[in-house]
Amino acid sequence: MQIDADGRHLTVRAPAKINLYLQVLGKREDGFHEIETVMCPIDLFDELVIEAWDRPDIELSIDCPAADPADPAWQIPATQQNLVVRAAEAVRRATDAKSGCRIQLTKNIPAAAGLGGGSSDAAATLVACLHLWASWDRKLALELAAQLGSDIPFFLGSQERIGLARAVGRGEKCNLLDAAPPLQVCITHPPSGCSTQQIYATLQGLDRGGPKENHAEEIMHACKTGQFQKIGAQLFNALQLPAYRLNEWVERQLTLLANCGFQYSLMTGSGSACFALVDTDDPGALERREQVVGRAKSLGIQRVYFTEAWYGPSIEQQLGAQPR
């Protein structure tokens, strides 16, 4: 995330993510699934402006620029259901803060996409509210993040930087990787999202038991080399097959990306967005970009993003350089 502090205001740009690898290792006793995943932040950002005020309430307003209000990707509640509100309230309880805050959220990351927009927004809110109401506390932030949602700790990065990470458990236990491959990515997101709960339920029905092959080490090594072909060859998402069964748009997107000449593509998270790695050495890359936009629209896919991996300084480095 990118943080700009100004007295009683914080502006935070919250990045999306893609999963380069996601294996489901089994179901846990607590009802969650044990996973191993490699996540990469990308330069598609939501923006939050958070202002502390003397009133005790937390007020959230949401703006979705140029979005169709009938599109479910932008039907995002500004209520207690929103992770942003829940994150602010969690910080207030943990710090015994008496004041509240006003939060203006500008959404550019669609919902129900597997891009982590809601989790990233929640992580940004944890950082801002801790800074405004008490002081930045990484240990407390990670505890609250793990309670709120599995992907949220990833967006907090480490004390060294924010970047590529391996996550295990429910996805809440993250270790930053010593790798920063310069990935360029084409993302598509269809009119219909995926339900994470239904995806995992369908996976259970497809699961025949037995040990799961885990190739996380291979993609982590590929990311360290930074070589496009090696990273692309190791892309994997165990949730893609059940998503095929539930949402026909997943297969449509992957077929679209393949037909436009992208060699390596994958669904991210629990869907329904898909992405392709863009080979920057390909002389036809610009033509492929134009093709995917035109063909996507003809299929009814209005959202196509051209992004790249985003790696940034740690929260500590950013807040340490900012006035209180």
C-alpha positions as CSV (number, residue, x, y, z in Angstrom):
1,M,0.0,0.0,0.0
2,Q,1.0,3.6,-0.5
3,I,0.5,5.9,2.5
4,D,0.4,9.7,2.6
5,A,-0.2,11.2,6.1
6,D,-1.3,14.8,6.7
7,G,-2.3,15.5,10.3
8,R,-5.7,14.0,11.0
9,H,-6.0,12.6,7.5
10,L,-4.4,9.6,5.9
11,T,-4.7,8.7,2.2
12,V,-3.9,5.1,1.4
13,R,-3.8,3.5,-2.0
14,A,-4.6,-0.2,-1.5
15,P,-3.4,-2.6,-4.2
16,A,-5.1,-5.6,-5.7
17,K,-3.3,-9.0,-5.9
18,I,-3.2,-12.1,-8.0
19,N,-2.5,-15.7,-6.9
20,L,0.3,-17.2,-9.0
21,Y,-0.1,-20.5,-7.2
22,L,-2.9,-21.8,-5.0
23,Q,-3.1,-25.4,-3.7
24,V,-5.8,-26.7,-1.3
25,L,-4.2,-29.2,1.0
26,G,-7.3,-30.4,2.9
27,K,-10.0,-29.4,5.3
28,R,-9.2,-28.4,8.8
29,E,-11.0,-29.2,12.1
30,D,-12.1,-25.6,12.3
31,G,-14.0,-25.9,9.0
32,F,-11.6,-23.8,7.0
33,H,-9.3,-25.2,4.3
34,E,-5.5,-25.6,4.6
35,I,-3.9,-23.9,1.6
36,E,-0.6,-22.8,0.3
37,T,-0.5,-19.9,-2.1
38,V,1.9,-17.4,-3.6
39,M,0.4,-13.9,-4.0
40,C,1.7,-10.9,-5.9
41,P,0.5,-7.3,-5.4
42,I,-0.3,-5.4,-8.6
43,D,-0.7,-1.7,-9.4
44,L,-4.5,-1.7,-9.6
45,F,-5.4,0.4,-6.5
46,D,-8.4,1.4,-4.4
47,E,-8.0,4.7,-2.5
48,L,-9.1,5.4,1.0
49,V,-9.1,8.8,2.6
50,I,-9.5,8.4,6.4
51,E,-10.0,11.3,8.7
52,A,-10.2,11.1,12.5
53,W,-12.9,13.2,14.1
54,D,-14.3,13.8,17.6
55,R,-17.6,12.0,17.0
56,P,-17.7,8.4,18.2
57,D,-19.2,6.9,15.0
58,I,-17.5,5.4,11.9
59,E,-18.8,6.7,8.6
60,L,-18.0,5.1,5.3
61,S,-18.9,6.4,1.9
62,I,-18.1,4.7,-1.4
63,D,-17.5,6.1,-4.8
64,C,-17.2,3.8,-7.9
65,P,-16.0,6.0,-10.7
66,A,-17.6,5.3,-14.1
67,A,-19.3,2.2,-12.8
68,D,-22.7,0.9,-13.7
69,P,-24.7,0.9,-10.4
70,A,-26.5,-2.2,-11.6
71,D,-23.3,-4.1,-12.1
72,P,-22.8,-6.5,-9.1
73,A,-19.0,-5.9,-9.2
74,W,-19.7,-2.4,-7.7
75,Q,-22.7,-3.2,-5.4
76,I,-20.5,-2.8,-2.3
77,P,-22.3,-2.1,1.0
78,A,-21.2,0.9,3.1
79,T,-22.4,-0.9,6.3
80,Q,-21.2,-3.2,9.0
81,Q,-20.9,-5.9,6.3
82,N,-18.0,-4.0,4.7
83,L,-14.6,-5.2,5.9
84,V,-13.5,-1.5,6.1
85,V,-16.1,-0.7,8.8
86,R,-15.3,-3.9,10.7
87,A,-11.5,-3.2,10.5
88,A,-12.0,0.3,12.0
89,E,-14.3,-1.0,14.7
90,A,-11.7,-3.8,15.5
91,V,-9.0,-1.2,16.0
92,R,-11.2,1.0,18.1
93,R,-12.0,-1.9,20.5
94,A,-8.4,-3.0,20.7
95,T,-7.1,0.5,21.4
96,D,-10.1,1.7,23.5
97,A,-10.2,4.7,21.2
98,K,-13.0,7.2,22.0
99,S,-13.1,9.0,18.7
100,G,-14.4,7.8,15.3
101,C,-13.5,8.4,11.7
102,R,-14.8,9.3,8.3
103,I,-13.7,7.1,5.5
104,Q,-14.0,7.9,1.8
105,L,-13.4,4.8,-0.3
106,T,-12.9,5.1,-4.1
107,K,-13.3,1.6,-5.6
108,N,-11.3,0.6,-8.7
109,I,-10.9,-3.1,-7.8
110,P,-14.1,-5.0,-8.6
111,A,-15.8,-7.2,-6.0
112,A,-16.2,-11.0,-6.3
113,A,-13.1,-11.2,-8.5
114,G,-10.4,-13.0,-6.5
115,L,-8.3,-9.8,-6.6
116,G,-8.4,-9.1,-2.9
117,G,-9.9,-5.6,-3.0
118,G,-11.9,-5.9,0.1
119,S,-9.0,-7.4,2.1
120,S,-6.6,-4.8,0.9
121,D,-9.1,-2.0,1.9
122,A,-9.4,-3.6,5.3
123,A,-5.6,-3.7,5.7
124,A,-5.3,-0.1,4.7
125,T,-8.0,0.8,7.3
126,L,-6.1,-1.1,10.1
127,V,-3.0,0.9,9.3
128,A,-4.7,4.3,9.1
129,C,-6.8,3.8,12.3
130,L,-3.9,2.6,14.3
131,H,-1.8,5.6,13.2
132,L,-4.6,8.1,13.8
133,W,-6.0,6.8,17.1
134,A,-2.9,5.2,18.8
135,S,0.3,4.4,17.0
136,W,1.4,1.9,14.4
137,D,1.7,-1.6,16.0
138,R,2.5,-4.4,13.5
139,K,1.8,-7.2,16.0
140,L,-1.6,-5.9,16.8
141,A,-2.4,-5.2,13.2
142,L,-1.5,-8.8,12.2
143,E,-3.6,-10.2,15.0
144,L,-6.6,-8.1,13.9
145,A,-6.0,-8.9,10.3
146,A,-6.0,-12.6,10.8
147,Q,-9.3,-12.4,12.8
148,L,-11.0,-10.3,10.0
149,G,-10.0,-12.3,6.9
150,S,-7.5,-14.7,5.5
151,D,-5.9,-12.5,2.8
152,I,-5.6,-9.3,4.9
153,P,-2.2,-10.0,6.5
154,F,-0.6,-10.3,3.1
155,F,-1.3,-6.7,2.3
156,L,0.5,-5.6,5.5
157,G,3.8,-6.9,4.1
158,S,6.8,-7.1,6.3
159,Q,9.0,-4.7,8.2
160,E,11.3,-4.6,5.2
161,R,8.9,-4.2,2.3
162,I,5.5,-5.0,0.7
163,G,5.7,-7.6,-2.1
164,L,5.5,-11.2,-3.3
165,A,4.6,-13.6,-0.4
166,R,3.9,-17.2,0.4
167,A,0.9,-17.8,2.6
168,V,-0.2,-20.9,4.4
169,G,-2.8,-21.9,7.0
170,R,-6.1,-20.3,5.9
171,G,-3.9,-17.9,4.0
172,E,-3.3,-15.7,7.0
173,K,0.3,-16.8,7.8
174,C,2.5,-14.9,5.3
175,N,6.2,-14.9,4.6
176,L,7.6,-12.3,2.2
177,L,9.7,-13.9,-0.6
178,D,13.2,-12.7,-1.6
179,A,11.9,-12.2,-5.1
180,A,10.5,-9.3,-7.2
181,P,9.9,-10.6,-10.7
182,P,8.9,-7.7,-13.1
183,L,5.6,-9.2,-14.1
184,Q,3.2,-7.6,-16.6
185,V,-0.3,-8.9,-16.4
186,C,-3.6,-8.7,-18.4
187,I,-6.7,-9.2,-16.2
188,T,-10.3,-9.8,-17.3
189,H,-13.3,-9.8,-15.0
190,P,-16.7,-11.0,-16.3
191,P,-20.3,-9.9,-15.4
192,S,-20.7,-12.7,-12.9
193,G,-18.7,-13.3,-9.8
194,C,-17.9,-16.5,-7.9
195,S,-19.0,-17.5,-4.4
196,T,-15.9,-18.6,-2.4
197,Q,-18.1,-20.8,-0.2
198,Q,-19.7,-22.5,-3.2
199,I,-16.2,-22.9,-4.8
200,Y,-14.9,-24.8,-1.8
201,A,-18.0,-26.8,-1.4
202,T,-17.7,-28.0,-5.0
203,L,-14.1,-28.7,-4.6
204,Q,-15.0,-31.0,-1.7
205,G,-17.3,-32.9,-4.0
206,L,-14.5,-33.3,-6.6
207,D,-11.9,-34.3,-4.0
208,R,-11.1,-38.0,-4.1
209,G,-8.9,-37.8,-1.0
210,G,-5.2,-38.7,-0.8
211,P,-2.2,-36.4,-0.5
212,K,-2.1,-33.3,-2.7
213,E,0.9,-32.6,-4.9
214,N,2.4,-29.3,-3.8
215,H,4.7,-27.4,-6.2
216,A,4.9,-24.1,-4.3
217,E,8.7,-24.5,-4.1
218,E,9.0,-24.6,-7.9
219,I,7.1,-21.4,-8.5
220,M,8.9,-19.6,-5.7
221,H,12.2,-20.6,-7.3
222,A,10.9,-19.5,-10.7
223,C,10.0,-16.1,-9.2
224,K,13.5,-15.7,-7.9
225,T,14.9,-16.2,-11.3
226,G,12.4,-13.7,-12.7
227,Q,12.2,-15.7,-16.0
228,F,8.9,-15.3,-17.7
229,Q,8.7,-18.8,-19.1
230,K,9.6,-20.5,-15.8
231,I,7.0,-18.6,-13.9
232,G,4.3,-19.2,-16.5
233,A,5.0,-22.9,-16.5
234,Q,4.3,-23.1,-12.8
235,L,1.0,-21.2,-12.6
236,F,-1.6,-23.3,-10.7
237,N,-4.9,-22.8,-9.0
238,A,-6.7,-25.8,-7.4
239,L,-9.9,-23.8,-7.3
240,Q,-10.1,-23.3,-11.1
241,L,-11.7,-26.7,-11.8
242,P,-14.7,-26.2,-9.4
243,A,-15.0,-22.7,-10.7
244,Y,-15.5,-24.2,-14.2
245,R,-18.4,-26.1,-12.9
246,L,-20.1,-23.1,-11.3
247,N,-19.3,-20.2,-13.6
248,E,-19.1,-20.5,-17.3
249,W,-17.3,-17.2,-17.5
250,V,-14.1,-18.6,-16.2
251,E,-13.6,-20.9,-19.2
252,R,-14.7,-18.1,-21.5
253,Q,-12.0,-15.8,-20.2
254,L,-9.3,-18.4,-20.3
255,T,-10.3,-19.3,-23.9
256,L,-10.3,-15.6,-24.8
257,L,-6.8,-15.1,-23.4
258,A,-5.5,-18.2,-25.2
259,N,-7.1,-17.2,-28.5
260,C,-5.4,-13.8,-28.2
261,G,-2.0,-15.5,-28.0
262,F,-1.3,-15.4,-24.3
263,Q,0.6,-18.5,-23.4
264,Y,0.2,-18.5,-19.7
265,S,-3.2,-17.7,-18.0
266,L,-5.0,-18.6,-14.7
267,M,-7.9,-17.8,-12.6
268,T,-6.9,-15.7,-9.5
269,G,-8.1,-16.7,-6.0
270,S,-11.6,-18.1,-5.9
271,G,-12.5,-16.1,-9.1
272,S,-14.0,-15.0,-11.2
273,A,-11.3,-12.8,-12.6
274,C,-8.6,-14.4,-14.8
275,F,-5.2,-13.1,-15.8
276,A,-2.5,-13.8,-18.3
277,L,1.2,-13.0,-18.0
278,V,2.4,-10.7,-20.8
279,D,5.7,-11.5,-22.5
280,T,7.4,-8.1,-22.8
281,D,9.8,-9.5,-25.3
282,D,6.9,-10.5,-27.6
283,P,6.9,-8.1,-30.7
284,G,3.1,-8.7,-31.0
285,A,2.3,-7.8,-27.3
286,L,0.7,-4.5,-28.3
287,E,-1.5,-6.1,-30.9
288,R,-2.6,-8.8,-28.4
289,R,-3.6,-6.1,-25.9
290,E,-5.9,-4.5,-28.6
291,Q,-7.3,-7.9,-29.5
292,V,-8.2,-8.9,-26.0
293,V,-10.0,-5.6,-25.3
294,G,-12.1,-5.8,-28.5
295,R,-12.9,-9.5,-28.2
296,A,-13.7,-9.2,-24.5
297,K,-16.3,-6.5,-25.2
298,S,-17.8,-8.6,-27.9
299,L,-18.3,-11.4,-25.4
300,G,-19.8,-9.1,-22.8
301,I,-16.7,-8.7,-20.7
302,Q,-16.4,-5.0,-19.9
303,R,-13.5,-5.0,-17.5
304,V,-10.0,-5.5,-18.9
305,Y,-7.0,-4.3,-16.9
306,F,-3.3,-4.1,-18.0
307,T,-1.3,-4.0,-14.8
308,E,2.1,-5.0,-13.5
309,A,3.5,-6.4,-10.2
310,W,3.9,-3.7,-7.6
311,Y,6.5,-3.8,-4.8
312,G,6.8,-1.0,-2.3
313,P,8.4,0.1,0.9
314,S,7.2,-1.2,4.3
315,I,4.5,0.5,6.3
316,E,7.2,1.3,8.9
317,Q,9.3,3.1,6.3
318,Q,6.4,5.0,5.0
319,L,5.0,6.1,8.4
320,G,8.4,6.8,9.7
321,A,8.9,9.4,6.9
322,Q,5.5,11.0,7.6
323,P,4.7,13.7,10.2
324,R,2.4,12.7,13.1
